[in-house]
Amino acid sequence: MAEFSKSGDVLVVQLTEPRLDAARAPALKAALTQNVQDKPDRIVVDAQGLDFMDSTGLGVIVSLLKMMGANGKLGIVCGEGSVRKLLKITKLDQIVRPFGTLDDAVSALGR
Protein backbone atom coordinates (compact mmCIF):
# COMPACT_ATOMS: atom_id res chain seq x y z
CA MET A 1 0.00 0.00 0.00
CA ALA A 2 2.83 2.43 0.84
CA GLU A 3 6.59 2.69 0.96
CA PHE A 4 8.31 4.88 3.54
CA SER A 5 11.63 6.70 3.13
CA LYS A 6 13.39 9.83 4.34
CA SER A 7 14.57 12.76 2.28
CA GLY A 8 16.56 14.88 4.69
CA ASP A 9 14.24 15.55 7.61
CA VAL A 10 11.08 14.88 5.58
CA LEU A 11 9.30 11.53 5.78
CA VAL A 12 8.13 10.50 2.30
CA VAL A 13 5.15 8.17 2.02
CA GLN A 14 4.84 6.83 -1.50
CA LEU A 15 1.43 5.35 -2.23
CA THR A 16 1.85 2.22 -4.33
CA GLU A 17 -1.76 1.45 -5.23
CA PRO A 18 -3.83 3.29 -7.85
CA ARG A 19 -6.86 3.58 -5.54
CA LEU A 20 -7.34 4.81 -1.99
CA ASP A 21 -10.84 3.73 -1.13
CA ALA A 22 -12.77 1.94 1.63
CA ALA A 23 -11.13 -1.38 0.75
CA ARG A 24 -7.55 -0.03 1.00
CA ALA A 25 -7.79 2.78 3.54
CA PRO A 26 -7.62 0.62 6.70
CA ALA A 27 -4.32 -0.99 5.61
CA LEU A 28 -2.80 2.39 4.81
CA LYS A 29 -3.93 3.87 8.11
CA ALA A 30 -2.38 0.93 9.99
CA ALA A 31 0.90 1.35 8.09
CA LEU A 32 0.93 5.08 8.79
CA THR A 33 0.22 4.53 12.48
CA GLN A 34 3.15 2.13 12.67
CA ASN A 35 5.55 4.41 10.77
CA VAL A 36 4.79 7.79 12.34
CA GLN A 37 4.96 6.82 16.00
CA ASP A 38 7.84 9.27 16.53
CA LYS A 39 5.55 12.09 15.32
CA PRO A 40 7.59 13.52 12.44
CA ASP A 41 6.70 17.15 11.88
CA ARG A 42 7.16 17.09 8.08
CA ILE A 43 5.60 14.47 5.83
CA VAL A 44 5.08 14.33 2.08
CA VAL A 45 2.57 11.86 0.68
CA ASP A 46 3.51 10.99 -2.88
CA ALA A 47 0.16 10.27 -4.52
CA GLN A 48 1.27 10.73 -8.13
CA GLY A 49 0.19 7.18 -9.00
CA LEU A 50 -3.20 7.56 -7.34
CA ASP A 51 -6.08 7.53 -9.82
CA PHE A 52 -8.94 7.55 -7.32
CA MET A 53 -9.51 8.61 -3.73
CA ASP A 54 -12.83 8.58 -1.91
CA SER A 55 -13.93 9.98 1.45
CA THR A 56 -12.25 7.15 3.38
CA GLY A 57 -8.99 8.08 1.69
CA LEU A 58 -9.50 11.69 2.76
CA GLY A 59 -10.15 10.36 6.26
CA VAL A 60 -6.74 8.69 6.24
CA ILE A 61 -5.10 11.99 5.26
CA VAL A 62 -6.91 13.79 8.10
CA SER A 63 -5.88 11.01 10.51
CA LEU A 64 -2.27 11.48 9.43
CA LEU A 65 -2.51 15.17 10.24
CA LYS A 66 -3.77 14.30 13.72
CA MET A 67 -0.95 11.78 14.22
CA MET A 68 1.59 14.47 13.39
CA GLY A 69 0.43 16.89 16.05
CA ALA A 70 -0.18 20.63 16.02
CA ASN A 71 3.18 21.59 14.51
CA GLY A 72 3.03 19.10 11.65
CA LYS A 73 3.33 20.15 8.02
CA LEU A 74 1.88 17.79 5.43
CA GLY A 75 2.26 18.00 1.68
CA ILE A 76 0.76 15.80 -1.01
CA VAL A 77 2.21 15.29 -4.47
CA CYS A 78 -0.77 14.93 -6.76
CA GLY A 79 -0.19 16.83 -9.97
CA GLU A 80 -3.28 18.47 -11.43
CA GLY A 81 -5.59 15.43 -11.56
CA SER A 82 -8.57 14.16 -9.64
CA VAL A 83 -6.85 14.01 -6.25
CA ARG A 84 -6.01 17.72 -6.36
CA LYS A 85 -9.57 18.50 -7.43
CA LEU A 86 -10.90 16.49 -4.48
CA LEU A 87 -8.59 18.34 -2.08
CA LYS A 88 -9.79 21.65 -3.50
CA ILE A 89 -13.50 20.74 -3.38
CA THR A 90 -13.22 19.68 0.25
CA LYS A 91 -10.97 22.66 1.08
CA LEU A 92 -8.41 20.24 2.48
CA ASP A 93 -5.89 21.94 0.17
CA GLN A 94 -5.86 24.79 2.70
CA ILE A 95 -4.36 22.45 5.31
CA VAL A 96 -2.48 19.92 3.16
CA ARG A 97 -0.26 21.64 0.61
CA PRO A 98 -0.60 20.12 -2.86
CA PHE A 99 2.51 19.94 -5.05
CA GLY A 100 3.20 19.00 -8.65
CA THR A 101 6.45 17.12 -7.99
CA LEU A 102 8.13 15.28 -5.14
CA ASP A 103 11.19 17.53 -5.40
CA ASP A 104 9.03 20.64 -4.99
CA ALA A 105 7.28 19.18 -1.95
CA VAL A 106 10.48 18.08 -0.20
CA SER A 107 12.14 21.43 -0.93
CA ALA A 108 9.17 23.41 0.39
CA LEU A 109 8.72 21.34 3.55
CA GLY A 110 12.41 20.67 4.27
CA ARG A 111 14.32 22.84 6.65
N, CA and C of each residue as an Amber inpcrd file, in Angstrom:
protein
   333
   0.8130000  -1.2050000   0.0000000   0.0000000   0.0000000   0.0000000
   0.8530000   1.2640000   0.0000000   1.9810000   1.2410000   0.7690000
   2.8270000   2.4280000   0.8360000   4.2600000   2.0310000   1.1500000
   5.1790000   2.8340000   0.6450000   6.5930000   2.6890000   0.9640000
   7.0310000   3.9430000   1.6880000   7.8730000   3.7740000   2.7000000
   8.3120000   4.8780000   3.5390000   9.8130000   5.0890000   3.3630000
  10.2200000   6.3530000   3.2350000  11.6300000   6.6950000   3.1290000
  11.8240000   8.0980000   3.7040000  13.0770000   8.4800000   3.8640000
  13.3900000   9.8280000   4.3420000  14.1310000  10.5840000   3.2500000
  13.8250000  11.8570000   3.1320000  14.5680000  12.7630000   2.2770000
  14.9520000  13.9380000   3.1660000  16.1660000  13.9000000   3.6910000
  16.5590000  14.8850000   4.6870000  15.7540000  14.6580000   5.9460000
  15.0710000  15.6880000   6.4050000  14.2430000  15.5500000   7.6090000
  12.7610000  15.3700000   7.2780000  12.4640000  15.0700000   6.0230000
  11.0780000  14.8810000   5.5830000  10.8080000  13.3920000   5.3810000
   9.7430000  12.9040000   6.0030000   9.3040000  11.5310000   5.7780000
   8.4810000  11.5110000   4.4950000   8.8450000  10.6230000   3.5710000
   8.1300000  10.5010000   2.3050000   7.3330000   9.2030000   2.3290000
   6.0400000   9.3160000   2.0920000   5.1470000   8.1720000   2.0250000
   4.7000000   8.0440000   0.5740000   5.2110000   7.0260000  -0.1010000
   4.8370000   6.8310000  -1.4970000   3.7140000   5.8100000  -1.5700000
   2.5630000   6.2570000  -2.0710000   1.4310000   5.3490000  -2.2320000
   1.6910000   4.4690000  -3.4480000   1.4970000   3.1750000  -3.2750000
   1.8540000   2.2240000  -4.3280000   0.6510000   1.6030000  -5.0190000
  -0.5370000   1.9580000  -4.6120000  -1.7580000   1.4470000  -5.2300000
  -2.4230000   2.5660000  -6.0320000  -3.1790000   2.2410000  -7.0710000
  -3.8340000   3.2890000  -7.8540000  -5.1170000   3.8280000  -7.2190000
  -5.6160000   3.1550000  -6.1830000  -6.8600000   3.5800000  -5.5420000
  -6.6690000   3.6750000  -4.0400000  -7.2790000   4.6900000  -3.4410000
  -7.3400000   4.8110000  -1.9860000  -8.8110000   4.9380000  -1.6420000
  -9.4030000   3.7940000  -1.3650000 -10.8400000   3.7270000  -1.1290000
 -11.1120000   2.9310000   0.1470000 -12.3750000   2.6220000   0.3980000
 -12.7740000   1.9380000   1.6270000 -12.0950000   0.5810000   1.7800000
 -11.7730000  -0.0680000   0.6820000 -11.1280000  -1.3770000   0.7540000
  -9.6480000  -1.2650000   1.1440000  -8.9980000  -0.1710000   0.7870000
  -7.5550000  -0.0340000   1.0020000  -7.1830000   0.9070000   2.1380000
  -8.0820000   1.7720000   2.5240000  -7.7860000   2.7840000   3.5400000
  -7.3710000   2.1980000   4.8900000  -8.0320000   1.1520000   5.4000000
  -7.6150000   0.6230000   6.7040000  -6.1580000   0.1340000   6.7250000
  -5.7060000  -0.5120000   5.6630000  -4.3210000  -0.9930000   5.6090000
  -3.3420000   0.1760000   5.5900000  -3.6710000   1.2260000   4.8450000
  -2.8050000   2.3940000   4.8070000  -2.7680000   3.0760000   6.1600000
  -3.8990000   3.2250000   6.7970000  -3.9350000   3.8730000   8.1140000
  -3.1000000   3.0890000   9.1200000  -3.1850000   1.7600000   9.0820000
  -2.3820000   0.9320000   9.9860000  -0.8910000   1.1140000   9.7080000
  -0.5060000   1.1520000   8.4450000   0.9010000   1.3490000   8.0920000
   1.3900000   2.7260000   8.5280000   0.5630000   3.7320000   8.3640000
   0.9310000   5.0820000   8.7940000   1.0930000   5.1350000  10.3080000
   0.1550000   4.5430000  11.0210000   0.2180000   4.5340000  12.4790000
   1.5230000   3.9100000  12.9450000   1.9220000   2.8350000  12.3110000
   3.1510000   2.1340000  12.6730000   4.3920000   2.9550000  12.3330000
   4.3570000   3.7030000  11.2540000   5.5500000   4.4060000  10.7740000
   5.6790000   5.8540000  11.2260000   4.6790000   6.4020000  11.8710000
   4.7860000   7.7930000  12.3400000   4.6660000   7.8810000  13.8610000
   5.0420000   6.8180000  14.5480000   4.9620000   6.8180000  16.0040000
   5.8460000   7.8870000  16.6480000   6.9510000   8.2430000  15.9840000
   7.8450000   9.2650000  16.5330000   7.3870000  10.6820000  16.1930000
   6.1880000  10.8090000  15.6370000   5.5540000  12.0910000  15.3240000
   6.4540000  13.0240000  14.4970000   6.8200000  12.6060000  13.2930000
   7.5930000  13.5200000  12.4450000   6.7730000  14.7740000  12.1640000
   7.4560000  15.9060000  12.0840000   6.7030000  17.1480000  11.8830000
   6.5970000  17.5580000  10.4180000   7.2370000  16.7930000   9.5150000
   7.1590000  17.0870000   8.0810000   7.0120000  15.7770000   7.3060000
   5.8860000  15.6750000   6.6090000   5.6040000  14.4720000   5.8350000
   5.1030000  14.8920000   4.4570000   5.5820000  14.1630000   3.4430000
   5.0810000  14.3290000   2.0820000   4.4700000  13.0000000   1.6570000
   3.2240000  13.0390000   1.2360000   2.5700000  11.8620000   0.6750000
   2.6770000  11.9770000  -0.8410000   3.3580000  11.0040000  -1.4390000
   3.5120000  10.9890000  -2.8850000   2.3610000  10.1860000  -3.4790000
   1.3680000  10.8930000  -3.9740000   0.1580000  10.2700000  -4.5190000
   0.0860000  10.4110000  -6.0320000   1.2460000  10.5440000  -6.6800000
   1.2670000  10.7280000  -8.1300000   0.6460000   9.5650000  -8.8810000
   0.7470000   8.3550000  -8.3420000   0.1910000   7.1830000  -8.9980000
  -1.2420000   6.8940000  -8.6210000  -1.8340000   7.7660000  -7.8150000
  -3.2010000   7.5600000  -7.3430000  -4.1890000   8.0630000  -8.3890000
  -5.0530000   7.1650000  -8.8410000  -6.0830000   7.5310000  -9.8220000
  -7.4040000   7.8880000  -9.1790000  -7.6370000   7.3730000  -7.9670000
  -8.9380000   7.5530000  -7.3230000  -8.7620000   7.5970000  -5.8150000
  -9.4590000   8.5420000  -5.1790000  -9.5110000   8.6070000  -3.7260000
 -10.9230000   8.9930000  -3.3300000 -11.4900000   8.2530000  -2.3860000
 -12.8330000   8.5810000  -1.9110000 -12.7520000   9.1850000  -0.5070000
 -13.8920000   9.3190000   0.1480000 -13.9340000   9.9750000   1.4530000
 -13.1490000   9.2080000   2.5160000 -13.0550000   7.8810000   2.4040000
 -12.2480000   7.1450000   3.3830000 -10.7620000   7.4440000   3.1840000
 -10.3580000   7.6710000   1.9590000  -8.9850000   8.0810000   1.6910000
  -8.6940000   9.4530000   2.2840000  -9.6410000  10.3670000   2.1280000
  -9.4980000  11.6890000   2.7580000  -9.4130000  11.5480000   4.2740000
 -10.1830000  10.6130000   4.8160000 -10.1470000  10.3630000   6.2580000
  -8.7700000   9.9160000   6.7210000  -8.1000000   9.1250000   5.9100000
  -6.7400000   8.6880000   6.2450000  -5.7960000   9.8860000   6.2580000
  -5.9420000  10.7920000   5.3060000  -5.1030000  11.9930000   5.2640000
  -5.3400000  12.8510000   6.5080000  -6.5830000  13.0140000   6.8990000
  -6.9070000  13.7850000   8.1050000  -6.3440000  13.0800000   9.3420000
  -6.4490000  11.7650000   9.3870000  -5.8770000  11.0060000  10.5100000
  -4.3690000  11.2150000  10.6000000  -3.7110000  11.2410000   9.4490000
  -2.2710000  11.4750000   9.4300000  -1.9410000  12.8470000  10.0100000
  -2.7160000  13.8420000   9.6600000  -2.5100000  15.1750000  10.2360000
  -2.6150000  15.1340000  11.7560000  -3.5990000  14.4190000  12.2680000
  -3.7730000  14.3020000  13.7190000  -2.6100000  13.5640000  14.3610000
  -2.0960000  12.5260000  13.6950000  -0.9550000  11.7770000  14.2230000
   0.2850000  12.6570000  14.3370000   0.4130000  13.6190000  13.4220000
   1.5930000  14.4740000  13.3900000   1.6100000  15.4830000  14.5270000
   0.4850000  15.8880000  15.0040000   0.4300000  16.8920000  16.0520000
   0.2560000  18.2900000  15.4920000   0.1520000  19.2490000  16.3850000
  -0.1820000  20.6270000  16.0250000   0.8630000  21.3040000  15.1480000
   2.1180000  20.9260000  15.2680000   3.1760000  21.5920000  14.5060000
   3.5000000  20.8960000  13.1950000   2.7490000  19.8650000  12.8450000
   3.0340000  19.1010000  11.6470000   2.7300000  19.8520000  10.3580000
   3.5490000  19.5910000   9.3560000   3.3330000  20.1540000   8.0180000
   3.2440000  18.9760000   7.0620000   2.1350000  18.9050000   6.3310000
   1.8800000  17.7920000   5.4340000   1.6930000  18.2990000   4.0170000
   2.4080000  17.6890000   3.0940000   2.2560000  17.9970000   1.6820000
   1.8220000  16.7480000   0.9440000   1.1720000  16.9340000  -0.1790000
   0.7620000  15.8050000  -1.0070000   1.1250000  16.0980000  -2.4550000
   1.8260000  15.1610000  -3.0760000   2.2100000  15.2910000  -4.4690000
   1.1050000  14.6380000  -5.2880000   0.4020000  15.4620000  -6.0630000
  -0.7750000  14.9270000  -6.7550000  -0.9710000  15.5100000  -8.1480000
  -0.0230000  16.2680000  -8.6350000  -0.1860000  16.8330000  -9.9710000
  -1.4360000  17.6960000 -10.0640000  -2.0930000  17.6500000 -11.2040000
  -3.2830000  18.4670000 -11.4330000  -4.5390000  17.6200000 -11.6150000
  -4.4860000  16.3510000 -11.2910000  -5.5920000  15.4330000 -11.5650000
  -6.7030000  15.4290000 -10.5310000  -7.3650000  14.3050000 -10.4600000
  -8.5750000  14.1620000  -9.6450000  -8.3130000  14.3080000  -8.1520000
  -7.1390000  13.8920000  -7.6820000  -6.8470000  14.0140000  -6.2520000
  -6.7610000  15.4820000  -5.8580000  -6.0910000  16.2840000  -6.6690000
  -6.0070000  17.7220000  -6.3600000  -7.3910000  18.3570000  -6.3900000
  -8.2130000  17.9630000  -7.3560000  -9.5720000  18.4960000  -7.4270000
 -10.3600000  18.1460000  -6.1750000 -10.2100000  16.9120000  -5.6950000
 -10.9020000  16.4940000  -4.4760000 -10.4270000  17.2990000  -3.2720000
  -9.1190000  17.5230000  -3.1730000  -8.5910000  18.3420000  -2.0810000
  -9.1620000  19.7580000  -2.1370000  -9.2720000  20.2910000  -3.3410000
  -9.7940000  21.6470000  -3.4950000 -11.2840000  21.7190000  -3.1570000
 -12.0560000  20.7610000  -3.6440000 -13.4980000  20.7410000  -3.3810000
 -13.7850000  20.6730000  -1.8850000 -13.0030000  19.8570000  -1.1850000
 -13.2170000  19.6750000   0.2500000 -12.4980000  20.7220000   1.0960000
 -11.7580000  21.6130000   0.4330000 -10.9660000  22.6620000   1.0780000
  -9.8380000  22.1080000   1.9360000  -9.5330000  20.8420000   1.7700000
  -8.4110000  20.2450000   2.4770000  -7.0850000  20.7850000   1.9430000
  -7.1020000  21.3550000   0.7350000  -5.8860000  21.9390000   0.1710000
  -5.4210000  23.1640000   0.9470000  -6.2580000  23.6770000   1.8570000
  -5.8560000  24.7940000   2.7020000  -5.0350000  24.3250000   3.9050000
  -5.0840000  23.0230000   4.1780000  -4.3590000  22.4460000   5.3060000
  -3.2160000  21.5600000   4.8220000  -3.4740000  20.8060000   3.7720000
  -2.4800000  19.9170000   3.1620000  -2.0240000  20.5720000   1.8700000
  -0.7620000  20.9330000   1.8020000  -0.2640000  21.6450000   0.6120000
  -0.1030000  20.6930000  -0.5580000  -0.7930000  20.9480000  -1.6660000
  -0.6000000  20.1210000  -2.8640000   0.6080000  20.6030000  -3.6580000
   1.3240000  19.6430000  -4.2460000   2.5060000  19.9400000  -5.0510000
   2.4410000  19.1610000  -6.3490000   3.1490000  19.6570000  -7.3550000
   3.2040000  18.9990000  -8.6470000   4.2690000  17.9170000  -8.7160000
   5.3740000  18.0960000  -7.9600000   6.4520000  17.1180000  -7.9890000
   6.9440000  16.8270000  -6.5760000   7.5630000  15.6710000  -6.4310000
   8.1270000  15.2810000  -5.1390000   9.2560000  16.2240000  -4.7430000
  10.0860000  16.6000000  -5.7010000  11.1890000  17.5290000  -5.4000000
  10.6730000  18.8590000  -4.8640000   9.6150000  19.3810000  -5.4650000
   9.0290000  20.6410000  -4.9920000   8.5160000  20.5030000  -3.5620000
   7.8530000  19.3930000  -3.2810000   7.2830000  19.1800000  -1.9530000
   8.3720000  19.0650000  -0.9000000   9.3910000  18.2670000  -1.1690000
  10.4760000  18.0760000  -0.2040000  11.2290000  19.3930000  -0.0020000
  11.4510000  20.1340000  -1.0610000  12.1380000  21.4310000  -0.9320000
  11.3320000  22.4110000  -0.0980000  10.0320000  22.4480000  -0.3210000
   9.1730000  23.4050000   0.3910000   9.0210000  23.0420000   1.8730000
   8.9550000  21.7610000   2.1740000   8.7240000  21.3440000   3.5540000
  10.0120000  21.0900000   4.3230000  11.1220000  20.9030000   3.6160000
  12.4090000  20.6650000   4.2740000  12.8920000  21.9080000   4.9770000
  13.8170000  21.6990000   5.8680000  14.3210000  22.8400000   6.6520000
  15.5330000  23.4460000   6.0220000
